[in-house]
């Protein structure tokens, strides 16, 4: 019997024509979207993705608290609880067994040790009064470098440390919301209303100037009118972490990549790259939080440019491969070209009018090797370190079998119960992300110290 032909041979053109619909109009997208939405809950149940609506954060054991969260011996920790019955006492599954605490209870315990414990130890994280939150953005055009994973883990690390954290997802795919269990339902739960409000306020000011000159104003459309009535707090969603909130993303957020240039064409003096940071400040979000972490998509569009421009600290994650190194080099060149073009364009007019020139700067820019496999990538990483020097974080983030999509994998190490894993594997994975957080925290508190020195003593 001769072998069967591949299935793309022998196709009948008339049968192929009969299988085509009469036409595919744009309206068909709506029908497909409705069908997809109706099947979404079935798919969630089928894939066991109930994490999207999970509300409870796991508990933390005495071992974990004293090893990672409060720097004291377990014996001393137990003695302090016994001497202070008003403190959270935790709960145990068996008489005399390990005690487990909620994160809220851990924060109460940290506060107690901060007031009553040894002054030589750091129980509470450094946070100078009167300083606004610091913004850290993770960006790279290279996909699958761990941007979203690292934003989530840095946010959880900071929350465990005692900081109040806000995460912002600028990637319309909304991967950060998947990890945190909170996704935007539409564009009005994303940052787009804040950007629209920034432009609407600008346009309203421009319209007043037009009226003063006797010129007709530019009307505000329905979106801009609605945005003026939106506050930053309306967009913030709580997560299962008591001190970690989230502004999510949605596929409709991709509209911003078309809408923002249209606004800029209409209002030529509007500066969209300043919109995100200025709105976070004016809406009080930089005062309400200690740390803001921003995830960006794998593109250099207007959303990414705004996220990078807003940052005090910029992290660029990359793999220790030639392809990642090469693509990251191109990304950094593109960033330079983009922001230099903005500066040159703005400053040409500023010099002519005698105004202060625009200058972009960041407190720190660091490249971070992620998903590092020492067995195969040590030489690559060493060569990268030699060429980049202090711009590359020397501690590489190890590839861990805990993170991923397969059976037994988790989306966030800090949310995993170590009892479900080999403790050594868990500890190695956690300590790798802890090391990344240590690098970030050093930069974080350094930026606060720099600001204090610039304004005077605390």
Helices and strands as residue ranges (DSSP letters): H 13-19, H 27-46, G 50-53, E 60-61, H 62-64, I 65-69, H 74-83, E 100-101, H 103-116, E 134-138, H 147-161, E 165-169, H 175-180, G 187-189, H 192-213, H 222-228, H 232-235, E 237-238, E 244-247, G 251-255, H 256-266, G 272-274, H 275-282, H 285-288, E 291-295, H 302-310, E 313-318, H 322-353, E 364-369, H 374-388, G 389-391, G 413-415, G 418-420, H 423-455
